[in-house]
Amino acid sequence: MLICISGYTQSSDDNQVTAKLETSVVDEMVVFRATVTNSSEVFKSLRYVFTAFKTESNGALTKNEQDGRFTLEANERKILSNFAIHRQIKEKLVMLLLIYEDDKILAKDRVALNEIKKEAIVYDPDDGIEIKGIVVEETKTKPGKDFYEFFYNTYNQNQINGSKVVGVYEQLSFGRSTIIQVKIDDQVIHEFLAKPDIEYLEEMSDIAIRKVFIYFKDLKNQKNNIIQY
C-alpha cells in the first residue's frame, strides 16, 4: 500500500456530538466512511459537509463535496456518507468532515493521505490540533458561487493556509437580495450585498482576502507574543 494516512477527531464537549472518518481498504480501494455520534440525551437536527481536497502534482487543488441535513436521536450513531478512491493514489488527499448546528461547527474530523505531517498539522496549546488551509461554502445564488470561486482560488494562490476554517456564507436579505459573509469561527470578517456583477464580486473577493490575511497575521502575532511572554 503506497498511501500514508494521518488524521484527528475533534468534538464539542458541550453538545457531545462526535464526528469520525473511518478508513478501510476494500480490494483496490480506500473507503472513507463519514459517521457522527450523539452521546447526549437530546435530539439533534444537524447538517454535514464532507469534502475531499486533492493536490495534483502540478500544485493545482481540486475538491469534491457532499452535504446534507440529518437528525440524531439521543445516543445514536449514524453513517452519513461514503467516499472511495484507488489505493495506489500518490497525490496528497485531505478528507474533511464538518458537523454544523445552524452556522456553528459542532464537531469535525480530518484524515489525510500522502501528507507530510509537519507541514499540515499545527499543535496549539489551547485547542489541540488544528486544520489548515480549509475554506467551506454555503451559498445559494450564482453571484454567491461566483464570489466563492474568486475567493477560494485567490486564497490558494496566495498560500494563506490559515489555521482555522474559513467559511463563505450567503443569507437572505430584504426582498430577493442576499448578503454574502466571510467568517472565521463565528466572527464576520467581511460582508456585502450580493450583485450579479463580476468586477464587483472580484473586488469584494480582493477586499475579503486582505482582511482574512490580516486576521491570520494578527492571530499568529498574538500567539508569538504569548509564547515570548
C-alpha positions as CSV (number, residue, x, y, z in Angstrom):
1,M,0.0,0.0,0.0
2,L,1.5,3.3,-1.2
3,I,-0.5,5.7,0.9
4,C,0.2,7.2,4.3
5,I,-2.8,8.1,6.4
6,S,-2.9,10.6,9.3
7,G,-5.9,12.3,11.0
8,Y,-7.6,13.6,14.0
9,T,-11.0,14.0,15.6
10,Q,-12.5,16.9,17.4
11,S,-15.9,17.1,19.1
12,S,-17.9,19.5,21.2
13,D,-17.9,18.7,24.9
14,D,-20.9,20.9,25.5
15,N,-23.1,19.1,22.8
16,Q,-21.4,15.7,23.0
17,V,-21.5,15.3,19.2
18,T,-18.5,13.5,17.7
19,A,-17.5,13.4,14.0
20,K,-15.4,10.4,12.9
21,L,-13.9,9.5,9.5
22,E,-13.5,5.7,9.5
23,T,-11.0,4.3,6.9
24,S,-10.8,0.8,5.5
25,V,-9.2,-0.9,2.5
26,V,-11.5,-2.9,0.2
27,D,-9.8,-4.7,-2.7
28,E,-8.0,-1.9,-4.6
29,M,-9.9,0.9,-3.0
30,V,-9.5,3.1,0.2
31,V,-13.0,3.7,1.6
32,F,-13.8,6.7,3.9
33,R,-17.0,6.4,5.9
34,A,-18.3,9.7,7.5
35,T,-20.0,9.0,10.8
36,V,-21.4,11.0,13.6
37,T,-22.4,10.1,17.2
38,N,-24.7,11.9,19.6
39,S,-23.7,11.0,23.1
40,S,-26.2,13.3,24.8
41,E,-29.8,12.7,25.8
42,V,-31.0,15.5,23.5
43,F,-32.4,15.1,19.9
44,K,-30.3,16.9,17.3
45,S,-31.1,18.4,13.9
46,L,-27.8,19.0,12.1
47,R,-26.0,19.4,8.8
48,Y,-22.8,17.8,7.5
49,V,-20.3,18.8,4.8
50,F,-17.9,16.0,3.7
51,T,-15.2,17.3,1.4
52,A,-12.2,15.7,-0.4
53,F,-9.3,18.1,-1.3
54,K,-6.8,16.6,-3.7
55,T,-3.5,18.4,-4.6
56,E,-2.3,17.4,-8.1
57,S,1.4,17.0,-8.9
58,N,1.4,20.5,-10.5
59,G,0.1,22.0,-7.3
60,A,-3.5,22.5,-8.5
61,L,-6.1,21.9,-5.9
62,T,-9.4,20.2,-6.7
63,K,-12.3,19.3,-4.4
64,N,-15.3,17.0,-4.2
65,E,-18.0,18.0,-1.7
66,Q,-21.1,16.2,-0.3
67,D,-23.5,17.7,2.1
68,G,-26.9,17.2,3.6
69,R,-29.2,17.6,6.6
70,F,-29.9,14.9,9.1
71,T,-31.3,14.2,12.6
72,L,-29.8,12.3,15.5
73,E,-31.7,10.7,18.3
74,A,-30.2,10.6,21.8
75,N,-27.2,8.2,22.0
76,E,-27.5,7.5,18.3
77,R,-24.6,6.8,15.8
78,K,-25.3,7.4,12.1
79,I,-23.3,6.8,8.8
80,L,-23.7,10.0,6.7
81,S,-21.7,9.2,3.5
82,N,-19.0,7.2,1.9
83,F,-16.1,8.1,-0.4
84,A,-13.8,5.7,-2.2
85,I,-10.5,6.2,-4.0
86,H,-7.9,3.9,-5.5
87,R,-5.3,2.7,-3.0
88,Q,-2.4,3.5,-5.4
89,I,-3.1,7.2,-5.2
90,K,0.2,9.2,-4.9
91,E,-1.3,12.7,-4.7
92,K,-2.0,14.4,-1.4
93,L,-5.6,13.9,-0.4
94,V,-7.3,15.6,2.6
95,M,-10.7,14.4,3.8
96,L,-12.7,16.8,6.0
97,L,-15.9,16.2,7.8
98,L,-17.7,19.1,9.4
99,I,-20.9,18.8,11.5
100,Y,-22.9,22.0,11.8
101,E,-25.8,23.2,14.0
102,D,-27.1,26.2,12.2
103,D,-23.8,28.0,11.2
104,K,-21.8,26.7,14.2
105,I,-19.4,23.9,13.8
106,L,-20.1,21.3,16.5
107,A,-17.6,18.7,15.5
108,K,-15.0,17.9,12.9
109,D,-12.7,15.1,11.7
110,R,-9.8,15.2,9.2
111,V,-7.9,12.4,7.5
112,A,-5.0,12.9,5.1
113,L,-3.3,10.6,2.6
114,N,0.3,11.1,1.5
115,E,0.7,14.1,3.7
116,I,3.9,15.4,5.4
117,K,2.6,15.9,8.9
118,K,4.9,18.7,9.9
119,E,3.5,20.8,7.0
120,A,-0.1,20.1,7.6
121,I,-0.8,19.9,11.3
122,V,-0.4,22.7,13.8
123,Y,-0.3,21.9,17.6
124,D,-2.0,24.6,19.5
125,P,-1.7,24.8,23.4
126,D,-5.3,25.8,23.7
127,D,-7.2,23.9,21.0
128,G,-5.0,20.8,20.4
129,I,-4.7,20.0,16.7
130,E,-6.0,22.5,14.1
131,I,-6.7,22.0,10.4
132,K,-5.1,24.4,8.0
133,G,-6.0,26.0,4.7
134,I,-9.7,24.9,4.6
135,V,-12.4,27.0,3.0
136,V,-16.1,25.9,3.2
137,E,-19.0,27.2,1.2
138,E,-22.7,27.7,1.9
139,T,-24.0,29.9,-0.9
140,K,-27.4,30.0,-2.6
141,T,-27.2,32.0,-5.8
142,K,-24.9,32.3,-8.8
143,P,-23.3,35.6,-7.6
144,G,-22.6,33.8,-4.3
145,K,-21.0,30.8,-6.1
146,D,-19.0,33.2,-8.3
147,F,-17.7,35.1,-5.3
148,Y,-16.7,31.8,-3.6
149,E,-14.8,30.7,-6.7
150,F,-12.9,34.1,-6.8
151,F,-12.2,33.9,-3.1
152,Y,-11.2,30.3,-3.0
153,N,-8.8,30.5,-5.9
154,T,-7.2,33.6,-4.6
155,Y,-6.9,32.1,-1.1
156,N,-5.0,29.2,-2.5
157,Q,-2.9,31.2,-4.9
158,N,-1.7,33.4,-2.1
159,Q,-1.0,30.3,0.1
160,I,-2.6,31.8,3.1
161,N,-3.1,28.4,4.7
162,G,-4.9,29.7,7.7
163,S,-5.0,27.7,10.9
164,K,-8.8,28.0,11.2
165,V,-11.7,27.1,8.9
166,V,-12.8,30.0,6.7
167,G,-16.5,30.0,5.6
168,V,-18.2,31.7,2.8
169,Y,-22.0,32.0,3.6
170,E,-24.9,33.6,1.9
171,Q,-28.0,34.7,3.7
172,L,-31.4,36.1,2.5
173,S,-31.8,39.9,3.0
174,F,-34.6,42.3,2.0
175,G,-36.7,41.3,-1.0
176,R,-34.8,39.0,-3.2
177,S,-31.4,40.2,-2.3
178,T,-28.8,38.3,-0.4
179,I,-25.8,39.1,1.9
180,I,-22.5,37.3,1.5
181,Q,-20.4,36.8,4.6
182,V,-16.8,35.6,5.0
183,K,-16.5,34.2,8.5
184,I,-13.7,32.6,10.7
185,D,-15.2,30.7,13.5
186,D,-18.2,32.8,14.4
187,Q,-16.6,36.2,13.6
188,V,-17.7,38.0,10.4
189,I,-14.5,39.2,8.6
190,H,-16.3,40.8,5.6
191,E,-19.8,41.1,4.4
192,F,-21.6,42.8,1.5
193,L,-24.7,42.8,-0.6
194,A,-24.5,40.3,-3.5
195,K,-24.8,41.7,-7.0
196,P,-24.6,39.8,-10.4
197,D,-21.5,41.9,-11.4
198,I,-18.3,40.0,-12.0
199,E,-16.0,43.0,-11.5
200,Y,-17.8,43.9,-8.2
201,L,-17.5,40.3,-7.0
202,E,-13.8,40.2,-7.8
203,E,-13.3,43.5,-5.9
204,M,-15.2,42.1,-2.9
205,S,-13.0,39.0,-3.1
206,D,-9.8,41.0,-3.0
207,I,-11.0,43.0,0.0
208,A,-12.1,39.9,1.8
209,I,-8.7,38.2,1.1
210,R,-6.8,41.1,2.5
211,K,-9.0,41.1,5.7
212,V,-8.5,37.3,6.1
213,F,-4.8,37.6,5.6
214,I,-4.6,40.4,8.3
215,Y,-6.7,38.3,10.6
216,F,-4.4,35.3,10.5
217,K,-1.3,37.5,10.6
218,D,-2.6,39.2,13.8
219,L,-3.6,35.8,15.2
220,K,0.0,34.5,14.6
221,N,1.5,37.6,16.2
222,Q,-0.7,37.2,19.3
223,K,0.4,33.6,19.7
224,N,4.1,34.6,19.3
225,N,3.7,37.3,21.9
226,I,2.1,34.8,24.3
227,I,5.0,32.4,23.8
228,Q,7.6,35.2,24.3
229,Y,5.8,36.3,27.4
